[in-house]
Amino acid sequence: MSTDSPFASAGSADRQPNWQTLVGVGVLVAILGAVAILAPFVTGVTLSIVVGALLVVGGLGHVAHAFTAPGWSGSLWQVILALVYTFAGISLLANPILGLTTLTLLLVFYLAIEGVAEVVLGLSTRSEPQWGWFVASGVVSLVLAGLLWAGFPSTATWAVGLLVGLGLLSTGLAMVSVGYLGRQSSRSRVEEKFGEPRSG
């Protein structure tokens, strides 16, 4: 009775979608990052418009929630949040270029927090083969946050799109690398457990 046919193939089938999905998403993220790098101003303005639209939608959601909030104080807070969200969203939609200044500050904080988190994650998983990629990605995010802060506010018109593109590109490449490492690790475990497939 063969031991490498049903179980080995089942193990491979269970693991293949994981690394394939990771690699596919990584490639997509890397492509989006490259596009953002080639058109940083358009990317920044687009982000400003998207964030503005999301804030307006969030404001409408708070308005709807105000009618179901318990008590008058809960409804009042929902109305206040709706006004803040809507005002901020309309401001970004009305002048997305000026909105890049706010997005620049938000991006600085985001990159800094993301960088610290990835470095800590990488250092805490040093037993895994992909820990270095997380540390490298975190360091890149921290460096980008520092550069963006140093050039603020004069570089806000182009830096947002450029830095977002670089962040996406590095994250996508890291995901692709981790996916391929996972593929190699899965193959090694299958071969160790079931042995080399027999010919004939």
KEMARTOR-66865 format. One line per 2 residues: number of its first residue (from 1); their letters; for each residue z, y, x of N, C-alpha, C. Coordinates in nm, 2 decimals. Each point is the difference from the previous one (the first is absolute). Example, Ala and Ser with C-alpha at 12.3 -4.5 7.8 and 13.67 -1.06 7.14 Angstrom:
# residues 2
1) AS) 0.78,-0.57,1.32,0.00,0.12,-0.09,0.00,0.12,0.09  -0.07,0.11,-0.04,0.00,0.11,0.09,0.08,0.11,-0.08 $
# end
This chain:
# residues 200
1) MS) 0.00,-0.12,0.09,0.00,0.12,-0.09,0.00,0.12,0.09  -0.09,0.09,-0.03,-0.02,0.12,0.09,0.11,0.10,-0.03 $
3) TD) 0.06,0.06,0.10,0.10,0.10,-0.02,-0.04,0.14,0.02  -0.13,0.02,0.05,-0.04,0.14,0.03,-0.09,0.06,-0.11 $
5) SP) -0.03,-0.08,-0.10,-0.10,0.05,-0.10,0.06,0.09,-0.11  0.09,-0.05,-0.09,0.04,0.08,-0.11,0.10,0.10,0.04 $
7) FA) 0.10,-0.03,0.09,0.10,0.09,0.03,-0.04,0.11,0.10  -0.08,-0.04,0.10,-0.04,0.10,0.09,-0.09,0.10,-0.07 $
9) SA) -0.09,-0.04,-0.08,-0.09,0.09,-0.07,0.07,0.08,-0.10  0.10,-0.05,-0.06,0.08,0.07,-0.10,0.08,0.11,0.07 $
11) GS) 0.06,-0.04,0.12,0.07,0.10,0.08,-0.09,0.12,0.04  -0.12,-0.04,0.05,-0.09,0.11,0.04,-0.04,0.08,-0.12 $
13) AD) -0.02,-0.06,-0.11,-0.04,0.08,-0.12,0.10,0.09,-0.05  0.13,-0.04,0.02,0.11,0.09,-0.04,0.02,0.12,0.09 $
15) RQ) -0.04,-0.02,0.13,0.02,0.11,0.10,-0.12,0.09,0.01  -0.12,-0.05,-0.02,-0.12,0.07,0.02,-0.01,0.13,-0.08 $
17) PN) 0.04,0.00,-0.13,-0.02,0.13,-0.08,0.10,0.11,0.06  0.11,-0.04,0.06,0.09,0.10,0.05,-0.06,0.08,0.12 $
19) WQ) -0.05,-0.07,0.10,-0.05,0.07,0.11,-0.14,0.06,-0.03  -0.07,-0.06,-0.09,-0.13,0.05,-0.03,0.01,0.13,-0.08 $
21) TL) 0.10,0.00,-0.09,0.03,0.13,-0.08,0.04,0.11,0.09  0.09,-0.04,0.09,0.06,0.10,0.09,-0.11,0.06,0.09 $
23) VG) -0.09,-0.08,0.05,-0.11,0.05,0.08,-0.10,0.08,-0.08  -0.03,-0.04,-0.12,-0.09,0.07,-0.09,0.06,0.14,-0.03 $
25) VG) 0.12,0.01,-0.04,0.07,0.13,-0.03,0.00,0.08,0.13  0.03,-0.06,0.11,0.00,0.08,0.13,-0.13,0.06,0.03 $
27) VL) -0.11,-0.08,-0.02,-0.13,0.06,0.03,-0.03,0.11,-0.09  0.03,-0.01,-0.13,-0.02,0.11,-0.10,0.08,0.12,0.04 $
29) VA) 0.13,-0.01,0.04,0.08,0.11,0.04,-0.06,0.07,0.12  -0.04,-0.08,0.10,-0.06,0.05,0.12,-0.13,0.08,-0.03 $
31) IL) -0.08,-0.05,-0.09,-0.13,0.07,-0.04,0.04,0.14,-0.06  0.10,0.00,-0.10,0.04,0.12,-0.06,0.05,0.10,0.11 $
33) GA) 0.07,-0.05,0.09,0.05,0.08,0.11,-0.11,0.06,0.08  -0.10,-0.07,0.03,-0.12,0.05,0.08,-0.07,0.11,-0.08 $
35) VA) -0.02,-0.02,-0.13,-0.06,0.10,-0.09,0.08,0.13,0.00  0.13,-0.02,-0.01,0.09,0.12,0.00,-0.01,0.08,0.13 $
37) IL) -0.01,-0.07,0.11,-0.01,0.06,0.13,-0.13,0.08,0.02  -0.11,-0.06,-0.06,-0.13,0.07,0.01,-0.01,0.12,-0.09 $
39) AP) 0.08,0.01,-0.10,0.00,0.11,-0.10,0.15,0.05,-0.03  0.07,0.05,0.10,0.14,0.03,-0.02,0.03,0.11,-0.10 $
41) FV) -0.09,0.11,-0.01,0.02,0.10,-0.09,-0.02,-0.05,-0.15  -0.10,-0.07,-0.02,-0.03,-0.05,-0.13,0.11,-0.10,-0.04 $
43) TG) 0.05,-0.08,0.09,0.11,-0.09,-0.03,0.12,0.07,-0.03  0.04,0.11,0.07,0.12,0.08,-0.03,-0.01,0.07,-0.14 $
45) VT) -0.12,0.06,-0.03,-0.01,0.06,-0.13,0.00,-0.11,-0.11  -0.06,-0.11,0.02,0.00,-0.11,-0.10,0.15,-0.04,-0.02 $
47) LS) 0.07,-0.02,0.10,0.14,-0.04,-0.01,0.08,0.10,-0.08  -0.03,0.13,0.02,0.07,0.11,-0.07,-0.03,-0.01,-0.15 $
49) IV) -0.13,-0.02,-0.03,-0.04,-0.01,-0.14,0.07,-0.12,-0.07  -0.01,-0.12,0.07,0.06,-0.12,-0.05,0.15,0.01,-0.03 $
51) VG) 0.07,0.06,0.10,0.14,0.02,-0.02,0.03,0.10,-0.12  -0.08,0.10,-0.01,0.02,0.10,-0.11,-0.02,-0.07,-0.13 $
53) AL) -0.11,-0.08,-0.01,-0.02,-0.07,-0.13,0.11,-0.10,-0.03  0.05,-0.07,0.10,0.11,-0.09,-0.02,0.13,0.07,-0.05 $
55) LV) 0.02,0.12,0.06,0.12,0.08,-0.05,-0.02,0.04,-0.14  -0.12,0.04,-0.04,-0.02,0.04,-0.14,0.03,-0.11,-0.09 $
57) VG) -0.06,-0.12,0.03,0.03,-0.12,-0.08,0.14,-0.03,0.00  0.07,0.01,0.11,0.15,-0.02,0.00,0.07,0.10,-0.09 $
59) GL) -0.04,0.12,0.00,0.06,0.10,-0.09,-0.02,-0.03,-0.15  -0.12,-0.05,-0.03,-0.02,-0.04,-0.14,0.08,-0.12,-0.04 $
61) GH) 0.02,-0.09,0.10,0.09,-0.12,-0.02,0.14,0.05,-0.03  0.05,0.10,0.07,0.14,0.05,-0.02,0.01,0.06,-0.14 $
63) VA) -0.11,0.07,-0.04,0.00,0.06,-0.13,0.02,-0.11,-0.11  -0.08,-0.10,0.01,0.01,-0.11,-0.09,0.14,-0.07,0.00 $
65) HA) 0.05,-0.01,0.12,0.14,-0.06,0.01,0.11,0.09,-0.05  -0.03,0.13,-0.01,0.10,0.09,-0.05,0.04,-0.03,-0.15 $
67) FT) -0.10,-0.05,-0.07,0.03,-0.03,-0.15,0.08,-0.13,-0.02  0.01,-0.08,0.11,0.07,-0.13,-0.01,0.13,0.00,0.08 $
69) AP) 0.02,0.11,0.08,0.12,0.00,0.08,0.13,0.02,-0.08  0.11,-0.07,0.03,0.12,0.01,-0.08,0.07,0.14,0.02 $
71) GW) 0.03,0.06,-0.11,0.07,0.13,0.01,-0.09,0.12,0.03  0.05,0.12,-0.03,-0.07,0.12,0.03,-0.01,0.02,0.15 $
73) SG) 0.10,-0.04,0.08,0.00,0.03,0.14,-0.11,-0.08,0.07  -0.01,-0.13,-0.05,-0.10,-0.08,0.06,-0.14,0.05,-0.03 $
75) SL) -0.02,0.05,-0.12,-0.13,0.06,-0.04,-0.03,0.13,0.08  0.11,0.07,0.03,-0.02,0.13,0.07,-0.04,-0.03,0.14 $
77) WQ) 0.06,-0.10,0.07,-0.04,-0.03,0.14,-0.14,-0.05,0.00  -0.04,-0.08,-0.10,-0.14,-0.05,0.00,-0.10,0.12,-0.01 $
79) VI) 0.04,0.10,-0.09,-0.09,0.12,-0.01,-0.01,0.07,0.13  0.12,0.02,0.07,0.00,0.07,0.12,-0.09,-0.07,0.11 $
81) LA) 0.02,-0.13,0.01,-0.09,-0.08,0.09,-0.14,0.01,-0.04  -0.03,0.00,-0.13,-0.14,0.02,-0.04,-0.06,0.13,0.04 $
83) LV) 0.08,0.11,-0.01,-0.05,0.13,0.04,-0.02,0.00,0.15  0.09,-0.05,0.08,-0.01,0.00,0.14,-0.13,-0.08,0.05 $
85) YT) -0.01,-0.12,-0.06,-0.12,-0.09,0.04,-0.13,0.07,-0.04  0.00,0.06,-0.12,-0.13,0.06,-0.05,-0.03,0.12,0.08 $
87) FA) 0.10,0.08,0.03,-0.03,0.12,0.08,-0.05,-0.03,0.14  0.07,-0.10,0.06,-0.05,-0.04,0.14,-0.14,-0.06,-0.01 $
89) GI) -0.03,-0.08,-0.10,-0.13,-0.06,-0.01,-0.11,0.10,-0.03  0.03,0.09,-0.09,-0.10,0.10,-0.03,-0.03,0.09,0.13 $
91) SL) 0.11,0.03,0.07,-0.01,0.08,0.12,-0.09,-0.06,0.10  0.01,-0.13,0.02,-0.08,-0.08,0.09,-0.15,0.00,-0.05 $
93) LA) -0.01,-0.02,-0.12,-0.14,-0.01,-0.06,-0.07,0.13,0.01  0.08,0.11,-0.02,-0.06,0.14,0.00,-0.04,0.04,0.14 $
95) NP) 0.07,-0.04,0.10,-0.03,0.04,0.13,0.04,-0.11,0.10  -0.09,-0.11,0.00,0.03,-0.11,0.08,0.01,0.02,0.15 $
97) IL) -0.07,0.11,0.05,0.01,0.03,0.14,0.14,0.05,0.04  0.06,0.09,-0.08,0.13,0.04,0.03,0.10,-0.12,-0.02 $
99) GL) -0.04,-0.09,-0.09,0.09,-0.12,-0.02,0.01,-0.08,0.12  -0.10,0.01,0.09,0.00,-0.08,0.12,0.12,0.03,0.09 $
101) TT) 0.05,0.12,-0.01,0.12,0.04,0.07,0.12,-0.08,-0.04  0.02,-0.01,-0.13,0.11,-0.08,-0.05,-0.02,-0.15,0.03 $
103) LT) -0.13,-0.05,-0.01,-0.02,-0.14,0.03,0.02,-0.02,0.15  -0.03,0.10,0.08,0.03,-0.02,0.15,0.14,-0.03,0.03 $
105) LL) 0.09,0.08,-0.07,0.15,-0.02,0.02,0.04,-0.14,-0.05  -0.05,-0.03,-0.12,0.03,-0.14,-0.05,-0.05,-0.11,0.09 $
107) LV) -0.12,0.02,0.06,-0.06,-0.10,0.09,0.09,-0.01,0.12  0.05,0.11,0.05,0.08,-0.01,0.12,0.12,-0.09,-0.02 $
109) FY) 0.07,0.03,-0.12,0.12,-0.08,-0.03,-0.04,-0.15,-0.03  -0.11,-0.02,-0.06,-0.05,-0.14,-0.03,-0.02,-0.07,0.13 $
111) LA) -0.08,0.06,0.09,-0.04,-0.07,0.12,0.13,-0.03,0.09  0.09,0.10,0.00,0.12,-0.02,0.07,0.09,-0.12,-0.05 $
113) IE) 0.01,0.00,-0.13,0.08,-0.11,-0.06,-0.07,-0.13,0.01  -0.13,-0.01,-0.02,-0.08,-0.12,0.02,0.01,-0.05,0.14 $
115) GV) -0.01,0.09,0.10,0.00,-0.03,0.14,0.14,-0.07,0.04  0.11,0.07,-0.05,0.13,-0.06,0.03,0.01,-0.14,-0.06 $
117) AE) -0.04,-0.01,-0.13,0.01,-0.13,-0.07,-0.08,-0.11,0.07  -0.12,0.03,0.05,-0.08,-0.10,0.06,0.06,-0.04,0.14 $
119) VV) 0.05,0.10,0.07,0.06,-0.03,0.13,0.12,-0.09,-0.02  0.09,0.03,-0.09,0.11,-0.08,-0.03,-0.03,-0.14,-0.04 $
121) LG) -0.11,-0.01,-0.09,-0.04,-0.13,-0.05,-0.06,-0.08,0.12  -0.07,0.06,0.08,-0.06,-0.07,0.12,0.11,-0.05,0.09 $
123) LS) 0.10,0.08,0.03,0.10,-0.03,0.10,0.10,-0.11,-0.06  0.01,0.00,-0.14,0.08,-0.10,-0.06,-0.06,-0.13,-0.02 $
125) TR) -0.13,-0.01,0.03,-0.08,-0.13,-0.02,-0.07,-0.03,0.13  0.07,0.02,0.11,-0.06,-0.03,0.13,-0.03,-0.15,0.03 $
127) SE) 0.06,-0.08,-0.09,-0.03,-0.15,0.02,-0.14,-0.03,-0.06  -0.06,0.09,-0.08,-0.13,-0.02,-0.06,-0.11,0.05,0.10 $
129) PQ) -0.12,-0.06,0.00,-0.10,0.04,0.09,-0.06,0.14,-0.03  0.01,0.05,-0.13,-0.06,0.12,-0.03,0.10,0.12,0.01 $
131) WG) 0.11,-0.02,0.05,0.10,0.11,0.00,-0.05,0.12,0.08  -0.08,-0.02,0.11,-0.05,0.11,0.08,-0.09,0.09,-0.08 $
133) WF) -0.08,-0.05,-0.09,-0.09,0.08,-0.08,0.07,0.09,-0.09  0.11,-0.04,-0.06,0.08,0.09,-0.08,0.06,0.11,0.08 $
135) VA) 0.05,-0.03,0.12,0.06,0.10,0.08,-0.11,0.10,0.04  -0.12,-0.05,0.04,-0.10,0.09,0.04,-0.05,0.09,-0.11 $
137) SG) -0.01,-0.06,-0.12,-0.04,0.08,-0.12,0.11,0.11,-0.03  0.13,-0.04,0.02,0.10,0.10,-0.03,0.00,0.11,0.10 $
139) VV) -0.02,-0.03,0.13,-0.01,0.10,0.10,-0.11,0.10,-0.02  -0.12,-0.06,-0.05,-0.11,0.09,-0.03,0.03,0.09,-0.11 $
141) SL) 0.07,-0.05,-0.10,0.04,0.09,-0.12,0.09,0.11,0.05  0.10,-0.03,0.09,0.09,0.10,0.04,-0.07,0.11,0.09 $
143) VL) -0.09,-0.05,0.08,-0.08,0.10,0.08,-0.08,0.09,-0.08  -0.07,-0.06,-0.11,-0.08,0.08,-0.09,0.09,0.10,-0.07 $
145) AG) 0.12,-0.04,-0.04,0.09,0.10,-0.07,0.04,0.11,0.09  0.02,-0.03,0.13,0.04,0.11,0.09,-0.11,0.09,0.03 $
147) LL) -0.13,-0.05,0.01,-0.11,0.09,0.02,-0.03,0.09,-0.12  0.02,-0.06,-0.11,-0.03,0.08,-0.13,0.10,0.11,-0.01 $
149) WA) 0.13,-0.03,0.03,0.10,0.10,-0.01,-0.02,0.11,0.10  -0.04,-0.04,0.12,-0.02,0.10,0.11,-0.11,0.10,-0.04 $
151) GF) -0.11,-0.05,-0.07,-0.11,0.09,-0.03,0.01,0.07,-0.13  0.11,-0.02,-0.08,0.02,0.06,-0.13,0.02,0.15,0.01 $
153) PS) -0.06,0.08,-0.09,-0.09,-0.04,-0.11,-0.15,0.01,0.03  -0.03,0.04,0.12,-0.14,0.04,0.02,-0.09,-0.13,-0.01 $
155) TA) 0.05,-0.11,0.03,-0.08,-0.12,0.00,0.00,-0.08,-0.13  0.06,0.06,-0.10,0.02,-0.07,-0.13,-0.13,-0.03,-0.07 $
157) TW) -0.10,0.09,0.02,-0.13,-0.02,-0.07,-0.07,-0.12,0.04  0.01,-0.05,0.12,-0.07,-0.11,0.05,0.09,-0.12,0.04 $
159) AV) 0.13,0.03,0.03,0.09,-0.10,0.06,0.04,-0.10,-0.10  0.01,0.04,-0.13,0.04,-0.10,-0.10,-0.09,-0.11,-0.01 $
161) GL) -0.13,0.03,-0.02,-0.10,-0.10,-0.01,-0.02,-0.09,0.12  0.01,0.07,0.12,-0.02,-0.07,0.13,0.12,-0.10,0.02 $
163) LV) 0.12,0.05,-0.02,0.12,-0.08,0.03,0.01,-0.12,-0.10  -0.03,0.03,-0.13,0.00,-0.10,-0.10,-0.11,-0.11,0.04 $
165) GL) -0.11,0.04,0.05,-0.10,-0.09,0.04,0.04,-0.09,0.12  0.06,0.07,0.10,0.05,-0.08,0.11,0.11,-0.09,-0.04 $
167) GL) 0.09,0.04,-0.09,0.11,-0.09,-0.04,-0.06,-0.12,-0.08  -0.10,0.02,-0.08,-0.06,-0.11,-0.07,-0.07,-0.09,0.09 $
169) LS) -0.07,0.06,0.10,-0.08,-0.08,0.10,0.10,-0.09,0.08  0.11,0.05,0.05,0.09,-0.08,0.08,0.07,-0.10,-0.09 $
171) TG) 0.03,0.03,-0.12,0.06,-0.10,-0.09,-0.09,-0.11,-0.04  -0.13,0.04,-0.02,-0.10,-0.11,-0.03,-0.02,-0.09,0.11 $
173) LA) -0.01,0.05,0.12,-0.02,-0.08,0.12,0.12,-0.09,0.02  0.12,0.05,-0.02,0.12,-0.08,0.01,0.00,-0.11,-0.10 $
175) MV) -0.04,0.02,-0.12,0.00,-0.10,-0.10,-0.10,-0.11,0.03  -0.12,0.04,0.05,-0.10,-0.10,0.04,0.05,-0.09,0.11 $
177) SV) 0.07,0.06,0.10,0.05,-0.07,0.11,0.11,-0.10,-0.04  0.09,0.05,-0.09,0.11,-0.09,-0.05,-0.06,-0.11,-0.08 $
179) GY) -0.11,0.03,-0.08,-0.06,-0.11,-0.08,-0.06,-0.10,0.09  -0.07,0.03,0.11,-0.06,-0.10,0.09,0.11,-0.08,0.07 $
181) LG) 0.11,0.07,0.04,0.11,-0.07,0.06,0.06,-0.10,-0.10  0.01,0.04,-0.13,0.05,-0.10,-0.10,-0.09,-0.11,-0.02 $
183) RQ) -0.13,0.02,0.01,-0.10,-0.11,-0.01,0.02,-0.10,0.12  0.01,0.05,0.12,0.02,-0.09,0.11,0.13,-0.08,-0.01 $
185) SS) 0.10,0.07,-0.05,0.13,-0.06,-0.01,0.00,-0.11,-0.10  -0.07,0.02,-0.11,-0.02,-0.10,-0.11,-0.07,-0.12,0.05 $
187) RS) -0.11,0.02,0.07,-0.07,-0.11,0.06,0.08,-0.08,0.09  0.08,0.06,0.09,0.08,-0.07,0.09,0.11,-0.08,-0.07 $
189) RV) 0.06,0.05,-0.10,0.10,-0.08,-0.08,-0.06,-0.12,-0.06  -0.12,0.02,-0.06,-0.07,-0.12,-0.07,-0.03,-0.10,0.10 $
191) EE) -0.05,0.04,0.12,-0.04,-0.10,0.10,0.12,-0.07,0.06  0.11,0.07,0.01,0.13,-0.07,0.05,0.05,-0.09,-0.10 $
193) KF) -0.01,0.03,-0.13,0.06,-0.09,-0.10,-0.09,-0.12,-0.03  -0.13,0.02,-0.01,-0.09,-0.11,-0.04,-0.08,-0.06,0.11 $
195) GE) 0.00,0.07,0.12,-0.08,-0.05,0.11,-0.15,0.05,-0.01  -0.08,-0.02,0.10,-0.14,0.04,0.00,-0.07,-0.08,-0.10 $
197) PR) -0.10,0.06,-0.08,-0.08,-0.08,-0.09,-0.08,-0.10,0.07  0.00,-0.12,-0.06,-0.07,-0.11,0.05,-0.15,0.01,-0.03 $
199) SG) -0.09,-0.04,0.10,-0.14,0.01,-0.03,-0.04,-0.14,-0.06  -0.11,0.01,-0.09,-0.05,-0.12,-0.06,0.09,-0.02,-0.12 $
# end
